Amino acid sequence: MTFKTAFSAGMLGLSLCMTAIPAAQSETLRVMNGSASTALNVPMNRAVVVESDQPFAELSIANPGIADISTLSDRSIYVLGKAPGRTTLTLLGPDGKLITNVEVQVTPDVAEFKERLKQILPNEKIEVRTANDGIVISGTVSSTAKLDRALDLAERYAPGRVSNLMNVGGEQQVMLKVRFAEMSRSVSKELSGSIGVVSGTAPNIKGRLGAGNLDGISTVLSGAGTLTTSKQGVFGATTNIGSLQLGVMLEALEDKGMVRTLAEPNLTALSGQEASFLAGGEYPIPVAQDNNTVTIEYKPFGVGLNFTPTVVDEDIINLQIDASVSGIDSTNGITQNNFDVKAFKTRRTQTTVEMRDGESFAIAGLLQDDFRDLNGQVPWLGDIPVLGALFRSSEYQRAQTELVIIVTPHLVSPTRGEALALPTDRVRVPSEAELFLFGKTAGGKKPKGAAGEVAKQDFSGSYGYVME
């Protein structure tokens, strides 16, 4: 093929390519005195022009999959970037001798990527560079959400070839304040009657009749010993009607109880990192093993908190929370193999919420009202008006519980150590004179500085709950 024919075919191919590919960039690479001035950098899906100071007869590309070439003239070459990578462009003269080898590097088109970054994240300082066949992004962004947006956009231009060197600025430490508040109230009332009749003096009638607490009414009729009962109050009386001895016993019980539980664990963690907190203890539990052996396992109890904060965008915080308050329940449990194992009473919540700095969320709540009414009686006799109360036992129980768990996250930053106060800063050990002469259990002087200002706070004031 003559040079004229090759040149005509190249111009025809160029005219066809110009309809499907972007126009060549204005910058060119010149080949002077048989060597290229620099390496040839071609953005993907873009083109550059290579100019030679001497005419060439043949040219070739080592890897056509990375870059495509076509001739504009015997001194100009059109190079189109197709895929990221490196390859070599070879120029040969009319005499078949090598003019030069040009290193061609095709990189992702970061110019368009930079434009999209400025449109989507206008206030973020992000730098974009190319490295081999990938993209390197660096700089500082204000939140992890904007970091994710930048990385997602970079993956569109260089899938699987993005190097992240960015940092997240701003406050990235979160303090979580959790408040457990529980109020429990219980009321129990019982009233039972017992009656007994003894006949032992009539000539032909001997016998006994009893209903209710048989042991208690027997004590009343015999008149021996002290009345014993599981109730808080008891009344017993006897009378003789001819040859009959009549005994009556009344038992009464009224219990009222109220329990208040309040816990406020606070915990600080870095964004994206899990933190845990436990204020309580560990209870030993025996576990049977092979060969008739027993091992001990420990179950933690108390105020526990596990949470993972994530600062999503500026002051928006995502929280994964596992909070619990547990204690040993002595009213329940089992005894096995001479081991007394107690039960546990636990209030726990696991959830994920999202809120702003300083906002609060009631993540869990419980309102429980248990009612029990029991009536036991001697058949038919207990249905007799008025007198039937002696053959009947009535029991009434009611328990009410209200539980609320509230969380409040705060973005925090470190401060100087002397500005922090400890609970022990409020109290000073008394001197011998203060203790023995004045009866003071704590010294009078307070610490100075910022800790002293905090130490001036006191726990005095009205407090407590009023329940009706």
C-alpha positions as CSV (number, residue, x, y, z in Angstrom):
1,M,0.0,0.0,0.0
2,T,1.5,3.4,-1.1
3,F,1.7,6.3,1.4
4,K,-1.0,8.2,-0.6
5,T,-3.5,5.3,-0.3
6,A,-2.7,4.9,3.4
7,F,-3.2,8.7,3.9
8,S,-6.5,8.7,2.1
9,A,-7.8,5.7,4.1
10,G,-6.7,7.4,7.3
11,M,-8.5,10.6,6.5
12,L,-11.7,8.6,5.7
13,G,-11.4,6.8,9.0
14,L,-10.9,10.1,10.8
15,S,-14.0,11.6,9.3
16,L,-16.0,8.6,10.5
17,C,-14.5,8.7,14.0
18,M,-15.2,12.4,14.4
19,T,-18.9,11.7,14.3
20,A,-18.7,9.3,17.3
21,I,-15.9,10.6,19.5
22,P,-15.3,13.9,21.2
23,A,-13.1,16.4,19.4
24,A,-9.4,16.3,20.1
25,Q,-8.0,18.5,22.8
26,S,-6.1,21.6,21.7
27,E,-2.9,20.5,23.4
28,T,-0.5,18.5,21.2
29,L,2.6,16.4,21.8
30,R,5.5,17.2,19.4
31,V,8.2,14.7,18.4
32,M,11.4,16.7,17.8
33,N,14.7,15.2,16.6
34,G,13.5,11.6,16.9
35,S,12.2,11.7,20.5
36,A,9.0,12.8,22.2
37,S,9.1,15.8,24.5
38,T,7.1,14.1,27.2
39,A,4.9,11.1,27.8
40,L,1.4,11.3,26.2
41,N,-1.5,11.5,28.6
42,V,-4.9,10.8,27.1
43,P,-8.1,11.0,29.1
44,M,-10.5,8.1,28.5
45,N,-13.0,8.8,25.7
46,R,-10.9,11.9,24.7
47,A,-8.3,12.5,22.0
48,V,-5.0,14.3,21.5
49,V,-2.9,15.1,18.5
50,V,0.7,14.0,18.0
51,E,2.9,16.1,15.6
52,S,6.2,15.0,14.2
53,D,9.0,17.3,12.8
54,Q,9.7,14.7,10.2
55,P,7.3,12.7,8.0
56,F,6.5,9.1,8.9
57,A,5.4,6.2,6.7
58,E,4.1,3.7,9.2
59,L,2.7,3.8,12.8
60,S,1.4,1.2,15.2
61,I,-0.1,1.0,18.7
62,A,1.0,-1.9,21.0
63,N,-2.4,-2.4,22.6
64,P,-5.4,-1.2,20.5
65,G,-7.7,-1.9,23.4
66,I,-6.2,1.0,25.4
67,A,-5.8,3.6,22.6
68,D,-6.9,3.9,19.0
69,I,-4.9,5.9,16.4
70,S,-5.5,7.4,12.9
71,T,-3.4,9.7,10.7
72,L,-4.3,13.3,10.0
73,S,-1.3,13.8,7.7
74,D,2.2,12.5,7.2
75,R,3.2,14.5,10.3
76,S,0.1,14.4,12.5
77,I,-1.6,11.5,14.4
78,Y,-5.0,11.4,16.1
79,V,-4.9,9.3,19.4
80,L,-8.1,8.3,21.1
81,G,-8.2,7.0,24.7
82,K,-10.4,3.9,25.0
83,A,-9.6,2.2,28.4
84,P,-7.3,3.1,31.3
85,G,-3.8,1.7,31.0
86,R,-0.4,2.2,29.4
87,T,0.8,1.3,25.9
88,T,3.3,2.4,23.3
89,L,2.9,4.3,20.0
90,T,5.6,3.5,17.4
91,L,6.5,5.8,14.4
92,L,8.6,4.5,11.4
93,G,10.1,6.6,8.6
94,P,9.8,6.1,4.8
95,D,13.1,4.2,4.9
96,G,11.6,1.8,7.6
97,K,13.8,3.1,10.4
98,L,12.4,3.9,13.8
99,I,11.6,7.5,14.4
100,T,10.5,7.2,18.1
101,N,8.4,5.3,20.6
102,V,5.8,7.4,22.5
103,E,4.5,6.2,25.8
104,V,0.8,6.6,25.9
105,Q,-1.1,6.6,29.3
106,V,-4.9,6.6,29.2
107,T,-6.4,7.8,32.5
108,P,-10.0,8.3,33.6
109,D,-11.5,11.6,32.7
110,V,-11.1,13.6,35.9
111,A,-12.1,16.9,34.4
112,E,-15.8,15.9,34.2
113,F,-15.5,14.3,37.6
114,K,-14.2,17.5,39.2
115,E,-17.1,19.4,37.7
116,R,-19.7,17.0,39.1
117,L,-18.0,17.2,42.5
118,K,-18.3,21.0,42.6
119,Q,-22.0,20.7,41.6
120,I,-22.9,18.1,44.2
121,L,-20.5,19.1,47.0
122,P,-19.8,22.8,46.4
123,N,-18.4,23.6,49.8
124,E,-16.1,20.7,50.3
125,K,-12.4,20.8,49.7
126,I,-11.7,17.7,47.7
127,E,-8.7,17.2,45.5
128,V,-8.7,14.7,42.6
129,R,-5.7,13.1,40.9
130,T,-5.0,10.2,38.6
131,A,-2.8,7.3,39.6
132,N,-2.0,4.6,37.0
133,D,-5.5,3.5,35.8
134,G,-7.4,4.8,38.9
135,I,-8.5,8.0,40.7
136,V,-7.1,9.3,44.0
137,I,-9.3,11.6,46.0
138,S,-7.9,13.5,49.0
139,G,-8.9,16.5,51.2
140,T,-11.2,17.0,54.1
141,V,-15.0,16.7,54.1
142,S,-17.4,17.8,56.9
143,S,-19.3,14.5,57.4
144,T,-19.2,10.8,56.6
145,A,-22.4,11.2,54.5
146,K,-20.6,13.6,52.1
147,L,-17.6,11.3,52.0
148,D,-19.9,8.4,50.9
149,R,-21.3,10.7,48.2
150,A,-17.9,11.5,46.8
151,L,-16.8,7.9,46.8
152,D,-20.0,6.8,45.1
153,L,-19.5,9.4,42.4
154,A,-15.8,8.4,41.9
155,E,-16.9,4.8,41.4
156,R,-18.9,5.9,38.4
157,Y,-15.8,7.1,36.7
158,A,-13.3,4.4,37.8
159,P,-15.2,1.3,39.1
160,G,-13.0,-0.6,41.6
161,R,-10.1,1.7,41.1
162,V,-10.7,4.5,43.6
163,S,-8.2,5.3,46.3
164,N,-9.7,7.2,49.3
165,L,-7.2,9.5,51.1
166,M,-9.9,11.9,52.5
167,N,-10.4,12.8,56.1
168,V,-13.6,13.7,57.9
169,G,-13.4,17.0,59.8
170,G,-15.7,18.5,62.5
171,E,-16.6,16.9,65.8
172,Q,-16.7,13.1,65.4
173,Q,-17.1,12.1,69.1
174,V,-20.5,11.4,70.5
175,M,-21.6,11.3,74.1
176,L,-24.8,9.4,74.7
177,K,-26.9,10.1,77.8
178,V,-29.4,7.4,78.6
179,R,-32.1,7.8,81.3
180,F,-33.9,4.9,82.8
181,A,-37.0,5.8,84.9
182,E,-39.2,3.2,86.4
183,M,-42.0,3.5,89.0
184,S,-43.7,0.4,90.4
185,R,-46.6,0.4,92.9
186,S,-48.4,-2.6,94.4
187,V,-51.4,-3.0,96.6
188,S,-52.6,-6.3,98.2
189,K,-55.6,-6.8,100.6
190,E,-56.9,-10.1,102.1
191,L,-59.8,-10.8,104.4
192,S,-60.7,-14.3,105.6
193,G,-63.0,-15.8,108.3
194,S,-62.9,-19.1,110.1
195,I,-65.6,-20.8,112.3
196,G,-65.5,-23.9,114.5
197,V,-68.1,-25.7,116.7
198,V,-67.3,-28.4,119.3
199,S,-69.8,-30.6,121.1
200,G,-68.5,-32.8,123.8
201,T,-70.9,-32.6,126.7
202,A,-74.2,-33.6,125.3
203,P,-75.2,-37.2,126.1
204,N,-75.6,-38.5,122.5
205,I,-73.9,-35.7,120.4
206,K,-70.1,-35.5,120.1
207,G,-68.3,-34.0,117.2
208,R,-66.4,-31.0,115.7
209,L,-67.1,-28.6,112.8
210,G,-64.6,-26.3,111.2
211,A,-64.2,-24.1,108.2
212,G,-61.4,-21.8,107.0
213,N,-58.0,-21.8,108.8
214,L,-58.4,-25.2,110.6
215,D,-55.2,-24.9,112.6
216,G,-56.0,-21.4,113.7
217,I,-59.6,-22.1,114.7
218,S,-58.5,-25.2,116.6
219,T,-56.2,-23.0,118.7
220,V,-59.0,-20.6,119.3
221,L,-61.4,-23.4,120.5
222,S,-58.7,-25.1,122.7
223,G,-57.7,-21.8,124.2
224,A,-54.1,-23.0,124.3
225,G,-51.1,-21.3,122.8
226,T,-50.8,-18.1,120.8
227,L,-52.7,-17.4,117.6
228,T,-50.4,-17.7,114.6
229,T,-51.2,-16.5,111.1
230,S,-49.5,-15.5,107.8
231,K,-51.6,-12.3,107.8
232,Q,-50.8,-9.0,109.6
233,G,-53.8,-9.0,111.9
234,V,-55.9,-11.7,113.6
235,F,-58.9,-11.8,115.9
236,G,-60.3,-14.9,117.7
237,A,-63.2,-15.4,120.1
238,T,-65.1,-18.3,121.7
239,T,-68.5,-18.6,123.5
240,N,-70.5,-21.5,124.9
241,I,-74.1,-22.1,123.9
242,G,-75.3,-24.8,126.2
243,S,-73.2,-27.9,125.4
244,L,-71.7,-26.3,122.3
245,Q,-68.5,-24.3,122.1
246,L,-68.5,-21.8,119.2
247,G,-65.3,-20.2,117.9
248,V,-64.8,-17.4,115.4
249,M,-61.5,-16.1,113.9
250,L,-60.9,-13.2,111.5
251,E,-57.6,-12.6,109.6
252,A,-56.8,-9.4,107.7
253,L,-53.8,-8.3,105.5
254,E,-53.1,-5.1,103.7
255,D,-49.7,-4.5,101.9
256,K,-48.7,-1.4,100.0
257,G,-45.4,-0.9,98.2
258,M,-43.7,1.5,95.9
259,V,-40.3,1.2,94.1
260,R,-38.4,3.8,92.1
261,T,-35.6,2.9,89.8
262,L,-33.5,5.6,88.2
263,A,-30.2,5.2,86.2
264,E,-28.4,7.6,84.0
265,P,-25.4,6.0,82.3
266,N,-23.3,8.3,80.1
267,L,-20.8,7.1,77.5
268,T,-18.6,8.7,74.8
269,A,-17.4,7.0,71.6
270,L,-15.8,7.9,68.3
271,S,-18.1,8.0,65.3
272,G,-18.4,4.5,63.8
273,Q,-16.8,2.8,66.9
274,E,-18.7,0.7,69.4
275,A,-18.5,1.5,73.2
276,S,-19.7,-0.5,76.1
277,F,-20.5,0.4,79.8
278,L,-21.5,-1.8,82.8
279,A,-22.0,-0.7,86.3
280,G,-23.0,-3.7,88.4
281,G,-21.4,-7.0,89.0
282,E,-21.4,-10.7,87.9
283,Y,-23.5,-13.4,89.5
284,P,-22.0,-17.0,89.7
285,I,-24.2,-19.7,88.1
286,P,-23.3,-23.4,88.5
287,V,-23.3,-25.3,85.2
288,A,-23.3,-29.2,85.2
289,Q,-20.6,-30.8,83.2
290,D,-19.6,-34.4,82.4
291,N,-18.3,-36.8,85.0
292,N,-20.6,-35.3,87.7
293,T,-18.6,-32.0,87.8
294,V,-19.9,-28.5,88.1
295,T,-18.3,-25.4,86.7
296,I,-19.2,-21.8,87.5
297,E,-20.2,-19.3,84.8
298,Y,-20.7,-15.6,85.6
299,K,-23.7,-13.6,84.3
300,P,-23.3,-9.8,84.4
301,F,-26.0,-7.6,85.9
302,G,-26.5,-4.0,86.6
303,V,-26.7,-0.9,84.3
304,G,-25.4,-1.8,80.9
305,L,-25.0,0.2,77.7
306,N,-23.6,-0.7,74.3
307,F,-23.9,1.8,71.4
308,T,-22.4,2.6,68.1
309,P,-22.7,6.3,67.0
310,T,-22.3,7.5,63.4
311,V,-22.2,11.2,62.6
312,V,-24.1,11.2,59.4
313,D,-24.2,14.9,58.3
314,E,-22.9,17.7,60.5
315,D,-25.1,17.4,63.6
316,I,-27.2,14.4,62.5
317,I,-26.3,11.3,64.5
318,N,-27.3,7.7,63.8
319,L,-27.3,5.5,67.0
320,Q,-27.4,1.7,67.4
321,I,-28.3,1.2,71.0
322,D,-28.4,-1.8,73.4
323,A,-29.4,-0.5,76.9
324,S,-30.4,-2.6,79.9
325,V,-31.0,-2.5,83.6
326,S,-31.0,-5.8,85.4
327,G,-30.9,-7.1,89.0
328,I,-31.1,-10.2,91.0
329,D,-34.7,-11.3,91.7
330,S,-34.7,-13.1,95.0
331,T,-38.5,-14.0,94.8
332,N,-37.8,-16.3,91.8
333,G,-35.2,-19.0,91.2
334,I,-34.6,-22.7,91.5
335,T,-32.7,-25.0,93.8
336,Q,-31.0,-28.0,92.1
337,N,-28.3,-30.3,93.4
338,N,-28.1,-28.2,96.6
339,F,-27.4,-25.1,94.6
340,D,-29.7,-22.1,95.0
341,V,-29.8,-20.2,91.7
342,K,-31.5,-16.8,91.7
343,A,-33.5,-15.3,88.8
344,F,-32.9,-12.0,87.1
345,K,-35.2,-9.1,86.5
346,T,-34.2,-7.3,83.3
347,R,-35.4,-4.2,81.3
348,R,-33.7,-4.0,78.0
349,T,-34.1,-2.3,74.6
350,Q,-32.2,-2.7,71.3
351,T,-33.0,-0.2,68.6
352,T,-31.5,2.2,66.0
353,V,-32.5,5.8,65.9
354,E,-31.4,9.0,64.2
355,M,-31.5,12.5,65.7
356,R,-29.7,15.8,65.9
357,D,-27.2,16.9,68.5
358,G,-29.0,17.6,71.8
359,E,-32.3,16.2,70.8
360,S,-34.0,13.5,72.9
361,F,-35.9,10.4,72.0
362,A,-38.0,8.1,74.2
363,I,-36.8,4.9,72.6
364,A,-38.8,2.5,74.9
365,G,-41.8,2.7,77.3
366,L,-43.9,0.3,79.2
367,L,-47.2,0.8,81.1
368,Q,-48.3,-2.4,82.8
369,D,-51.3,-2.9,85.1
370,D,-51.8,-6.3,86.7
371,F,-55.0,-7.1,88.6
372,R,-55.9,-10.3,90.5
373,D,-59.1,-11.0,92.4
374,L,-59.5,-14.3,94.3
375,N,-62.5,-15.6,96.3
376,G,-62.4,-19.0,98.2
377,Q,-65.3,-20.3,100.2
378,V,-67.0,-23.3,101.7
379,P,-69.7,-24.4,99.2
380,W,-73.2,-23.1,99.9
381,L,-72.2,-21.8,103.3
382,G,-70.2,-19.0,101.9
383,D,-73.3,-17.7,100.0
384,I,-75.2,-17.0,103.2
385,P,-75.7,-13.3,103.6
386,V,-73.6,-11.7,106.4
387,L,-72.8,-14.9,108.1
388,G,-71.3,-16.3,104.9
389,A,-68.2,-14.1,105.5
390,L,-67.1,-16.5,108.1
391,F,-66.9,-19.3,105.5
392,R,-65.2,-17.1,102.8
393,S,-61.7,-15.9,102.1
394,S,-61.2,-12.9,99.7
395,E,-57.9,-11.7,98.2
396,Y,-57.2,-8.6,96.1
397,Q,-53.9,-7.7,94.4
398,R,-53.0,-5.0,92.0
399,A,-49.6,-4.0,90.6
400,Q,-48.8,-1.0,88.3
401,T,-45.5,-0.4,86.5
402,E,-44.4,2.5,84.3
403,L,-41.0,2.4,82.5
404,V,-39.5,5.0,80.2
405,I,-36.0,5.0,78.5
406,I,-34.9,8.3,77.0
407,V,-31.6,8.9,75.0
408,T,-29.9,12.2,74.2
409,P,-26.7,12.3,72.0
410,H,-24.2,15.2,72.1
411,L,-21.3,16.0,69.9
412,V,-18.4,16.6,72.2
413,S,-14.7,17.5,72.0
414,P,-11.9,17.2,74.6
415,T,-11.2,19.9,77.2
416,R,-8.5,20.7,79.6
417,G,-8.3,18.3,82.6
418,E,-8.4,21.0,85.2
419,A,-11.8,22.1,84.0
420,L,-13.4,18.7,84.9
421,A,-14.7,18.0,88.4
422,L,-15.1,14.6,90.1
423,P,-17.7,13.6,92.7
424,T,-14.9,13.4,95.2
425,D,-14.0,17.1,94.6
426,R,-17.1,18.0,96.6
427,V,-15.9,16.4,99.9
428,R,-12.6,16.8,101.8
429,V,-11.4,14.5,104.5
430,P,-11.9,16.3,107.9
431,S,-9.1,17.1,110.2
432,E,-9.0,15.6,113.7
433,A,-10.2,18.9,115.2
434,E,-13.1,19.1,112.8
435,L,-14.0,15.5,113.5
436,F,-13.6,15.3,117.3
437,L,-14.3,18.8,118.4
438,F,-17.1,19.8,115.9
439,G,-18.4,16.5,114.8
440,K,-17.9,17.2,111.1
441,T,-17.6,14.2,108.8
442,A,-16.3,16.3,105.9
443,G,-13.8,19.2,105.6
444,G,-15.0,22.7,105.0
445,K,-12.6,23.9,102.2
446,K,-13.6,23.3,98.6
447,P,-11.2,23.0,95.7
448,K,-10.3,26.0,93.6
449,G,-10.5,26.8,89.9
450,A,-13.1,25.4,87.5
451,A,-13.4,22.2,89.6
452,G,-14.3,24.4,92.6
453,E,-17.1,26.1,90.7
454,V,-18.6,22.7,89.9
455,A,-18.1,21.6,93.5
456,K,-20.3,24.4,94.8
457,Q,-23.3,22.5,93.4
458,D,-25.2,20.7,96.0
459,F,-27.9,18.1,96.1
460,S,-30.2,20.1,98.4
461,G,-33.7,20.9,97.3
462,S,-37.1,19.3,96.9
463,Y,-37.2,16.0,95.2
464,G,-39.2,12.8,95.0
465,Y,-42.6,11.8,93.5
466,V,-46.2,12.2,94.6
467,M,-48.5,9.3,93.6
468,E,-52.2,9.4,94.2
